[in-house]
């Protein structure tokens, strides 16, 4: 079986059903929470390579922030106004009536961030709000340390 970054190419596992795809918020959120808890226990003494193969080592709290930041970036508009979660649908970037509409899909394409599955998952995908909080707090802390 080949890697599929989003839409399934087989009905073997229920086709394009939920709970599949590399970017599924509940699982990513649990991973971030676990990394934060382990960082609380181990502190700065434990580092891991992030991303794998990069040669860049981070403490677990930094890895949690990195993952949260990547999840948040799915919903942020780029220089062209397009958000990765909307894929190639330009109306969400160009149309005045759709420009500020952000869809909360079931899961997201692992290569380009395009939302896949139902677009009204305001329950589990809304966990991005906690990721935003994580990123903002971390950046505020870094800014405060830099000002000292």
C-alpha positions in Angstrom: 0.0 0.0 0.0 1.3 3.4 -1.0 1.4 6.6 1.1 -1.6 8.8 0.4 -1.3 12.3 1.8 -5.1 13.0 1.9 -7.8 11.4 -0.2 -7.8 7.6 -0.2 -7.1 5.9 -3.5 -8.7 2.7 -2.2 -12.0 1.6 -0.6 -10.1 -0.9 1.6 -10.4 1.3 4.7 -13.8 2.9 4.0 -12.7 5.3 1.2 -12.4 8.9 2.3 -13.9 8.4 5.7 -12.9 10.3 8.8 -10.0 9.4 11.1 -7.5 9.0 8.3 -4.8 11.1 6.8 -1.6 12.3 8.3 -3.0 15.5 9.8 -5.8 14.6 12.2 -6.2 17.2 15.0 -7.1 14.9 17.9 -4.0 12.8 17.5 -1.7 15.7 16.8 -3.1 17.5 19.9 -2.5 14.5 22.1 1.1 14.3 20.8 1.6 18.0 21.6 0.1 17.6 25.1 2.4 14.6 25.8 5.5 16.4 24.6 4.6 19.3 26.9 4.1 17.0 29.9 7.4 15.1 29.2 9.2 18.4 28.9 7.8 19.4 32.3 9.3 16.3 33.7 12.6 16.1 31.8 13.1 19.9 31.4 16.0 20.9 29.1 17.9 17.6 29.7 16.1 15.7 26.9 16.5 16.8 23.3 15.3 15.1 20.1 16.0 15.7 16.4 13.3 17.8 14.9 12.4 17.4 12.1 13.9 13.9 11.8 17.0 13.9 9.6 17.6 17.7 10.0 20.4 17.5 12.4 18.6 20.2 14.5 18.0 19.2 18.1 15.3 20.7 20.3 14.0 20.2 23.8 10.5 18.6 24.0 8.7 21.9 24.7 10.2 23.4 21.6 9.1 20.3 19.6 5.5 20.8 20.9 5.6 24.4 19.9 6.9 23.5 16.4 4.1 21.0 15.9 1.5 23.5 17.2 2.9 26.2 14.9 2.6 23.8 11.9 -1.0 23.0 12.7 -1.8 26.7 13.1 -0.2 27.5 9.8 -2.9 25.4 8.0 -5.3 28.3 8.7 -3.2 31.3 8.2 -3.3 33.2 4.9 -0.1 33.5 2.9 1.1 36.5 1.0 -1.4 35.7 -1.8 -4.3 35.6 0.8 -4.8 31.8 0.3 -4.9 29.5 3.3 -3.5 26.0 3.0 -6.7 24.5 4.5 -8.7 25.7 1.4 -6.4 24.0 -1.1 -6.6 25.5 -4.6 -10.1 27.0 -4.1 -9.3 30.7 -4.8 -12.7 32.0 -3.7 -11.6 31.8 -0.1 -8.7 34.1 -0.9 -10.3 36.4 -3.5 -14.0 36.7 -2.8 -15.0 39.3 -0.4 -17.8 37.1 1.0 -15.6 34.0 1.5 -12.2 35.6 2.4 -12.7 35.4 6.2 -14.5 32.0 6.2 -12.2 29.3 7.6 -13.3 25.7 7.3 -12.5 23.1 10.0 -12.1 19.9 8.1 -11.9 16.4 9.5 -8.3 15.9 8.5 -5.8 17.6 6.2 -3.6 16.6 3.3 -0.1 15.8 4.6 1.6 17.4 1.6 -0.2 20.6 1.0 -2.5 21.1 4.1 -5.8 21.0 2.0 -8.8 20.2 4.2 -10.3 16.8 3.5 -13.5 15.2 4.7 -16.4 17.1 6.3 -15.7 20.8 6.5 -17.7 21.5 9.7 -15.6 19.7 12.4 -15.8 22.6 14.8 -15.3 20.1 17.7 -11.9 18.3 17.3 -10.4 20.6 14.7 -11.2 23.6 16.9 -8.3 22.3 19.0 -6.3 24.6 16.8 -7.4 27.4 19.3 -5.3 25.7 22.0 -2.4 25.4 19.5 -2.7 29.2 18.8 -2.5 29.8 22.6 0.6 27.6 22.8 2.4 29.4 20.0 1.5 32.9 21.3 2.5 32.1 24.9 5.8 30.7 23.7 6.5 33.7 21.5 5.6 36.1 24.4 8.0 34.3 26.7 10.8 34.4 24.1 10.2 38.1 23.6 10.3 38.7 27.4 13.6 36.8 27.7 15.1 38.7 24.8 14.2 42.0 26.5 16.0 41.1 29.7 
